[in-house]
């Protein structure tokens, strides 16, 4: 039975037995842990069922804690926590604290925090890297993302003023103010990931099987595409374009790979620097369109088409939003990063990119994903 709460006076002076079981006396109480209440589901109660089971607050808490999670990971990289685990683990806390020069309390919550967010493993007070951290978070890992963590979000101060950016339409400190200052550390950090994507793309598109291939690497950054193509196709040559300060990184990376004799550096803004008309077998637009806005992206697709020989191919690699803009959160949130960091950049939907490519004249479009989150459109110029 449910009863309205009565005062002592009402109980002593009134006959309220008729109120028993009356539906208007039921006191609705919020479930303290709605996520644990399994009986009030759509299957049991029909829909809508939120009156019976309020939504859990966990998604909100996940976002709130995401701020701390990011800075925990940043601090772990800065302190050398993953490299210490690589060298010492499996081990208990004390050797790790000594190696990093941390008080015990600091070390405890650093490493337990990394366990909590799934970056490392712990069993009976013994810590170790695990496969995830060994592959992505040590400084010398084959697919290291350690340097990428600090630069991937763009200028960190811009996020504090995101509301102002959304009101004004542009950030207070866009990366266009100092493009080389921003892109040099970014392309250094992204090189391992982009090289893996470019190398594995050969399994899908076979650029290594084109004799005498001539590559145009537009906005090359650290030149992962040039390194991949020149490494896997010994008869290929490359024209490598980017801003002068960034191009020094590309030249160094190609030299380290031993292919500088087959590469030509082309400094300049990729919107205006001259490209040879119908002079290339492959043009790569690798993660450059999302900084350019709609008009700039379409212009670069047109430029790629003009630079290709008949029968040549273009690769447009980027982070795309799905057409409904809700099933690929990575692409949507990367678009928000562009809004926070650039004057006009954002990510594009699959429909937008494929439509623009067809309007430029490209045919035989297909979408490949050599590694996770790295999608590429491949298309041909008609012969």
For each residue, the residues with C-beta under 8 A, 3 or more apart:
1: 20 21
2: 21 25 26 27
3: 6 19 20 25
4: 19 25 27
5: 27
6: 3 10 11 16
7: 10 11
8: 11 12
9: 12 13
10: 6 7 13 14 16
11: 6 7 8 14 16
12: 8 9
13: 9 10
14: 10 11
15: 18
16: 6 10 11 19
17: 20
18: 15 22
19: 3 4 16 22 25
20: 1 3 17 25
21: 1 2 25
22: 18 19 25
23: 26
24:
25: 2 3 4 19 20 21 22
26: 2 23
27: 2 4 5
28:
29:
30: 34 54
31: 34 37 53 54
32:
33: 36 37
34: 30 31 37 53 54 55 56
35: 56 58
36: 33
37: 31 33 34 40 53
38: 41
39: 44
40: 37 44 45 49 52 53
41: 38 44 45 49 53
42: 45 46 47 49
43:
44: 39 40 41
45: 40 41 42 49 52 53
46: 42 49
47: 42
48: 51
49: 40 41 42 45 46 52 53
50: 53 54 55
51: 48
52: 40 45 49
53: 31 34 37 40 41 45 49 50
54: 30 31 34 50
55: 34 50
56: 34 35 59
57: 60 61
58: 35 61 62
59: 56 62 63
60: 57 63 64
61: 57 58 64 65
62: 58 59 65 66
63: 59 60 66
64: 60 61 67
65: 61 62 68 69
66: 62 63 69 70
67: 64 70 71
68: 65 71 72
69: 65 66 72 73 117
70: 66 67 73 74 153
71: 67 68 74 75
72: 68 69 75 76 110 113 114 117
73: 69 70 76 77 114 117 119 149
74: 70 71 77 78 149 150
75: 71 72 78 79 81 110
76: 72 73 79 81 82 110 114 119 137
77: 73 74 80 81 82 137 146 149 150
78: 74 75
79: 75 76 100 102 110
80: 77 83 84 99 100
81: 75 76 77 84 85 96 100 110 111 114
82: 76 77 85 86 120 129 133 137 138 139 146
83: 80 86 87 138 139 140
84: 80 81 87 88 96 99 100
85: 81 82 88 89 96 120 127 128 129 133
86: 82 83 89 129 134 138
87: 83 84 99
88: 84 85 91 95 96 99
89: 85 86 127 128 129
90: 126 127 128
91: 88 95 96 126 127
92: 95 96 125 126 127
93: 96 97 104 107 108 111 125 127
94: 97 98 104
95: 88 91 92 98 99
96: 81 84 85 88 91 92 93 99 100 107 111 127
97: 93 94 100 102 103 104 106 107
98: 94 95 101
99: 80 84 87 88 95 96
100: 79 80 81 84 96 97 107 110
101: 98
102: 79 97 106 107 110
103: 97 106 107
104: 93 94 97 107 108
105: 108 109
106: 97 102 103 109 110
107: 93 96 97 100 102 103 104 110 111
108: 93 104 105 111 112
109: 105 106 112 113
110: 72 75 76 79 81 100 102 106 107 113 114
111: 81 93 96 107 108 114 115 120 122 127
112: 108 109 115 116 122
113: 72 109 110 116 117
114: 72 73 76 81 110 111 117 119 120
115: 111 112 118 119 120 121 122 127
116: 112 113
117: 69 72 73 113 114
118: 115 132
119: 73 76 114 115 130 132 133 137
120: 82 85 111 114 115 127 128 129 130 133
121: 115 127 128 129 130
122: 111 112 115 125 126 127 128
123: 126
124:
125: 92 93 122
126: 90 91 92 122 123
127: 85 89 90 91 92 93 96 111 115 120 121 122
128: 85 89 90 120 121 122
129: 82 85 86 89 120 121 132 133 134 137 138
130: 119 120 121 133 134
131: 134 135
132: 118 119 129 135 136 137
133: 82 85 119 120 129 130 136 137 138
134: 86 129 130 131 137 138 141
135: 131 132 141 142 143
136: 132 133 141 143 144 145 146
137: 76 77 82 119 129 132 133 134 141 144 145 146
138: 82 83 86 129 133 134 141 144 146
139: 82 83 144 146
140: 83 144
141: 134 135 136 137 138 144 146
142: 135 192
143: 135 136 192 193 196
144: 136 137 138 139 140 141 147 192
145: 136 137 148 149 189 192 193
146: 77 82 136 137 138 139 141 149
147: 144 150 151 185 188 189
148: 145 151 152 189 190 193
149: 73 74 77 145 146 152
150: 74 77 147 189
151: 147 148 154 185 186 189
152: 148 149 186 189 337
153: 70 156 159 337
154: 151 158 159 175 182 337 338 340 341
155: 158 171 173 175 182 341
156: 153 159 160
157: 160 161 173
158: 154 155 161 162 165 171 172 173 340 341
159: 153 154 156 162 340
160: 156 157
161: 157 158 164 165 171 172
162: 158 159 165 166 340
163: 166 167
164: 161 167 168 172
165: 158 161 162 168 169 170 171 172 339 340
166: 162 163 169 339
167: 163 164
168: 164 165
169: 165 166
170: 165 174 343 344
171: 155 158 161 165 174 339 340 341 342 343
172: 158 161 164 165
173: 155 157 158 177
174: 170 171 177 341 342 343
175: 154 155 178 179 182 183 291 341 342
176: 179 342 343
177: 173 174
178: 175 181 182
179: 175 176 182 183 243
180: 183 184 243 244 245 246
181: 178 184
182: 154 155 175 178 179 185 186
183: 175 179 180 186 187 221 242 243 245 246
184: 180 181 187 188 245 246 249
185: 147 151 182 188 189
186: 151 152 182 183 189 190 221
187: 183 184 190 191 221 222 246 249 250
188: 147 184 185 191 222 249
189: 145 147 148 150 151 152 185 186
190: 148 186 187 193 194 221 222 224 287
191: 187 188 194 195 221 222 224 253
192: 142 143 144 145 195 196
193: 143 145 148 190 196 197 371 374
194: 190 191 197 198 221 222 224 225 286 287 374
195: 191 192 198 199 224 227 228
196: 143 192 193 199 200 370 371
197: 193 194 200 201 224 317 370 371 374 376
198: 194 195 201 224 225 227 228 229 286 370
199: 195 196 202 228 231 232 370
200: 196 197 203 204 370 371
201: 197 198 204 205 207 228 315 368 370 376
202: 199 205 206 207 208 228 232
203: 200 206 370
204: 200 201 368 370 378
205: 201 202 313 315 368 378
206: 202 203 209 210
207: 201 202 210 213 215 229 232 233 236 282
208: 202 229 232 233
209: 206 233
210: 206 207 213 233 236 281 282
211: 235
212: 235 236 237 281
213: 207 210 229 233 235 236 237 281 282
214: 236 237 238 239 279 280 281 282
215: 207 225 226 229 230 236 237 238 239 280 281 282 283 284
216: 238 239 241 275 279 280 282 283 284 304 307
217: 220 223 225 226 238 239 240 241 250 284 286
218: 241 270 283 284 285 286 288 300 303 304
219: 241 242 270 285 286 287 288
220: 217 223 225 226 240 241 242 246 247 250 284 286
221: 183 186 187 190 191 194 224 242 246 249 250 286 287
222: 187 188 190 191 194 249 250 253
223: 217 220 226 227 238 240 249 250 251 253 254 263
224: 190 191 194 195 197 198 221 227 228 253 286
225: 194 198 215 217 220 228 229 284 286 315
226: 215 217 220 223 229 230 238 240 250 254 259 263
227: 195 198 223 224 230 231 253 254 257 259
228: 195 198 199 201 202 224 225 231 232
229: 198 207 208 213 215 225 226 232 233 236 238 282
230: 215 226 227 233 236 237 238 254 257 259 262 263
231: 199 227 228 257 259
232: 199 202 207 208 228 229
233: 207 208 209 210 213 229 230 236
234:
235: 211 212 213
236: 207 210 212 213 214 215 229 230 233 262
237: 212 213 214 215 230 262 263 264
238: 214 215 216 217 223 226 229 230 254 259 262 263 264
239: 214 215 216 217 263 264 266 275 276 280
240: 217 220 223 226 247 250 251 254 263 264 265 266
241: 216 217 218 219 220 247 266 267 268 270 273
242: 183 219 220 221 246 247 250 267 270
243: 179 180 183 246 247 267 268 269
244: 180 247 248 267 268
245: 180 183 184 248
246: 180 183 184 187 220 221 242 243 249 250
247: 220 240 241 242 243 244 250 251 265 267
248: 244 245 251 252
249: 184 187 188 221 222 223 246 252 253
250: 187 217 220 221 222 223 226 240 242 246 247 253 254 265
251: 223 240 247 248 254 255 260 263 265
252: 248 249 255 256
253: 191 222 223 224 227 249 250 256 257
254: 223 226 227 230 238 240 250 251 257 259 260 263
255: 251 252 258 259 260
256: 252 253
257: 227 230 231 253 254
258: 255
259: 226 227 230 231 238 254 255 262 263
260: 251 254 255 263
261:
262: 230 236 237 238 259
263: 223 226 230 237 238 239 240 251 254 259 260
264: 237 238 239 240
265: 240 247 250 251
266: 239 240 241 273
267: 241 242 243 244 247 273
268: 241 243 244 272 273
269: 243 272 273
270: 218 219 241 242 273 288 300 303
271: 296 299 300 303
272: 268 269
273: 241 266 267 268 269 270
274:
275: 216 239 279 280 303 306 307
276: 239 279 280 307
277: 306 307
278: 306 307 308 309 310
279: 214 216 275 276 307 309
280: 214 215 216 239 275 276 283 307 308 309 312
281: 210 212 213 214 215 308 309 312 313
282: 207 210 213 214 215 216 229 308 312 313 314 315
283: 215 216 218 280 304 307 308 312 313 314 315
284: 215 216 217 218 220 225 314 315 317
285: 218 219 288 289 300 301 304 314 315 316 317 318
286: 194 198 217 218 219 220 221 224 225 315 317
287: 190 194 219 221 290 317 318 319
288: 218 219 270 285 291 292 300
289: 285 292 296 297 300 301 316 318 348 353
290: 287 297 318 319 334 335 338 345 346 347 348
291: 175 288 296 338 342 345
292: 288 289 295 296 297 299 300 344 345
293: 296 297 344 345 346
294: 297 298 348 352
295: 292 298 299
296: 271 289 291 292 293 299 300 344
297: 289 290 292 293 294 300 301 348 353 356
298: 294 295 301 302 356 359 360
299: 271 292 295 296 302 303
300: 218 270 271 285 288 289 292 296 297 303 304
301: 285 289 297 298 304 305 314 316 356 357 360 362
302: 298 299 305 306 360
303: 218 270 271 275 299 300 306 307
304: 216 218 283 285 300 301 307 308 314 316 360
305: 301 302 308 314 360 361 362 381
306: 275 277 278 302 303
307: 216 275 276 277 278 279 280 283 303 304
308: 278 280 281 282 283 304 305 312 313 314 381
309: 278 279 280 281 312 381
310: 278 381 382 383
311: 380 381 382 383
312: 280 281 282 283 308 309 380 381
313: 205 281 282 283 308 378 379 380 381
314: 282 283 284 285 301 304 305 308 357 362 377 378 379 380 381
315: 201 205 225 282 283 284 285 286 376 377 378
316: 285 289 301 304 353 357 376 377 379
317: 197 284 285 286 287 374 375 376 377
318: 285 287 289 290 347 348 353 375
319: 287 290 330 331 334 335 347 373 374 375
320: 328 331 347 348 349 350 353 375
321: 325 328 331 332 335 347 348 349 350
322: 325 326 327 328 331 349 350
323: 349 350 351
324: 327
325: 321 322 332 349
326: 322 329 332
327: 322 324
328: 320 321 322 331 332
329: 326 332 333
330: 319 333 334 373
331: 319 320 321 322 328 334 335 347
332: 321 325 326 328 329 335 336 347
333: 329 330 336 337
334: 290 319 330 331 337 338 347
335: 290 319 321 331 332 338 339 346 347
336: 332 333 339 340
337: 152 153 154 333 334 340 341
338: 154 290 291 334 335 341 342 345 346 347
339: 165 166 171 335 336 342 345 346
340: 154 158 159 162 165 171 336 337
341: 154 155 158 171 174 175 337 338 345
342: 171 174 175 176 291 338 339 345
343: 170 171 174 176
344: 170 292 293 296
345: 290 291 292 293 338 339 341 342
346: 290 293 335 338 339
347: 290 318 319 320 321 331 332 334 335 338
348: 289 290 294 297 318 320 321 352 353
349: 320 321 322 323 325 352 353
350: 320 321 322 323 353 354 367
351: 323 354 355
352: 294 348 349 355 356
353: 289 297 316 318 320 348 349 350 356 357 377
354: 350 351 357 358 365 377
355: 351 352 358 359
356: 297 298 301 352 353 359 360
357: 301 314 316 353 354 360 362 365 377 379
358: 354 355 361 362 363 365
359: 298 355 356
360: 298 301 302 304 305 356 357
361: 305 358 381 382
362: 301 305 314 357 358 365 379 380 381
363: 358 379 380 381 382
364: 379 380
365: 354 357 358 362 377 378 379
366: 377 378 379
367: 350 375 376 377 378
368: 201 204 205 375 376 378
369: 372 373 374 375 376
370: 196 197 198 199 200 201 203 204 374 376
371: 193 196 197 200 374
372: 369
373: 319 330 369
374: 193 194 197 317 319 369 370 371
375: 317 318 319 320 367 368 369
376: 197 201 315 316 317 367 368 369 370
377: 314 315 316 317 353 354 357 365 366 367
378: 204 205 313 314 315 365 366 367 368
379: 313 314 316 357 362 363 364 365 366
380: 311 312 313 314 362 363 364
381: 305 308 309 310 311 312 313 314 361 362 363
382: 310 311 361 363
383: 310 311
